[in-house]
Structure formats: C-alpha cells, structure tokens
Amino acid sequence: MSVRRVAIEDVREAEGIIRSHISATPMIRSYELEKVLDFPPGRRIWLKDFGWTPSGSFKLYGGLNWMARNRERIGDRPVAAHSSGNFASGIAFAGMRYGVRVIVVMPETAPRIKFERTKSFGAEVRTYDIARDHETGERDRLTREIAEKQGAIQASPYDDPYVIAGNGVGALEVAHHLKSHGRRLSNYICPVSGGGLMAGHALAIADAFPEAAIIGVEPAGADDFRRSLEAHERVRLEKPTSICDGLLSYDVGVHNWPILRDLVKRSIPVPDDRTRAAMKWIYEKHGLRTEPSGAIGLAALMDDPSARAGDGDVVVVVSGRNVDESAFRQWIDI
C-alpha cells in the first residue's frame, strides 16, 4: 500500500465539507473534574463530546470527508466497509447525504444501537463472528467479496487519508474554542485504536498548540499502539480484548503510523474496570451515558497524574455514546 502523508492543510480543506453537513460538537467544561482533581483556578478541564453527532460518534467526520472526496470515483457503484459499528453508522449517514448505497460488515455481537443507527440511514448490514475473526479473517474476506461481487468501492474505517483528515476537523473545533477563549493547552487525551481519530486530531492539536502533550489511551488488553511506540514499528496483536468494542483493531493503520509516531509520544493502557468506573462517574456527574470507548480517556485522566501534568488546560475526547441500555447498566453496576 502506498502511503500519502496527511498534512494539516488536508484537515483544513475537510472543514468546509464537514460544516456543510453538521455543526461543531460541544466542548463541555467539567467543573466537577476540576474539583475532584484539585485543579487551581487558572486551569480548566474540557470534555469534547462527539456523542452529539447524528451517528453518535466521531466516525461521522471521517465518513463524510471520505464520501465527498470519493464521490466522483464511486459513480453509481456502492460502497463497502467493515466496522465495529460507529464507522458503519458514520459512512451510512454519509451515503444517505450523497445518495450512495452503502454495505457494511459488522460483528454479530455489536451493540443493537449501532445496528439500528446504521440501518436507519439506509445501509445494508452483513455480520461476522468476531470471536473467531483472528483465526478466520472473515471480516476482511466478507468485505472483499462484497467489493468484488457488487463492484463496490471499499472504505477503510481508519486507514485512509480522507478519513484521517475528516476526523481531524473535530480537533480544529477544539482549537477554535480554546483560542477564542484565550486558553492554553497542556494535555490532549484521546483514544487510539486503528489511529484514524488520533492521527487527525494530533495534526490539528500539534499545529495549534505545539507545546501540548498529545496522549493516547488504549484498553490494557488492546494496547498495540503503546507496544508499537516501544518497538519503534507497528505491532500487531493476535486477539485484542476489552469491553471497548470500538478500540479492538489489530494494529494502527499504515497511513496513521507516521503521524502517531511523530506526534504522540506515549499511550496509557487502561484496565476495563477503570473504564467502567469512568462510565459511572461521567453518568452520575454529567448525565452522559457513554460507550466504554468514549469514557476510557476520562479513566486515564483520573487515574494517571502524568495525564494532567502542566499548567494549561486539559481536553479529554469523549469519542462516542452508542451503548445499549442493558449493557450500560451492567457495566456501571460496580
């Protein structure tokens, strides 16, 4: 695969596309977190909440930019993609907006809300057994078969320059907000899976706040990026495991790796029990019902003092809110 390095200019070009479809997602100041973590009056903690998008997660940004940039190439053909669920609904929404048929491959155990949102935007869904995928490769095989048999264009949920650039628009929103309020940024905390979110956000944050520490967060059972940083090369996990269903990629994408390697110097592994505690905390204190992948950054901030070092503001990315009620209640019952 040829690798085209994504630049901040690509993120800025994507901003107009995203704004033509959705408004900026909110930045929520957490007075409660500032109190709990004993922040001085001059520092603030912000939650960047992507649960407010029509698809319930950040994945809509990358999906919209990818669809817009590939619309001419797609023509009257369908689009095929695999996804744990959030990119499925994101690319489905984009397909609805651009009049493109979308077929997605999802784990049969994905949250019902992710199936429902994806189908509500008109996409067709195929399923596979994620428990055996590391042995069978069924996810990728099904996606290739759809592309071959139906002449579909394949969209990657994270390993694509247009997806990276579209996702980065969310961090441009962060930068605009902080700068308009005259704020300085010390730490930017963001989940990492395939790396499409973090790569785009790292480009925008490093450009706007070059002194800020950009910190990755991963489940302890799916920390391929942390291991990659230690090994100085991409490391693939045989079978990542976590309740964070949106953070279970086997490795970071080849387009994402050069950006992550250069701009993100560390990644914090978080045990699932700490993610569950963060889900409960943010629900009780802020009324936000997040999926596990959306709360993991908060867990890192609360548990690791180094994640809040410095004298400027801290931003935590809340990447999505697509969680079934029954699972959510079980996870926060601690």
Helices and strands as residue ranges (DSSP letters): H 8-19, E 27-29, H 31-36, E 45-49, G 50-52, H 59-74, E 79-82, H 86-98, E 102-107, H 112-120, E 124-128, G 130-132, H 133-136, H 138-150, E 153-154, H 161-180, E 185-191, H 196-208, E 213-219, H 224-231, G 245-247, H 257-263, E 266-270, H 272-286, H 292-303, G 305-308, E 313-318, H 325-331
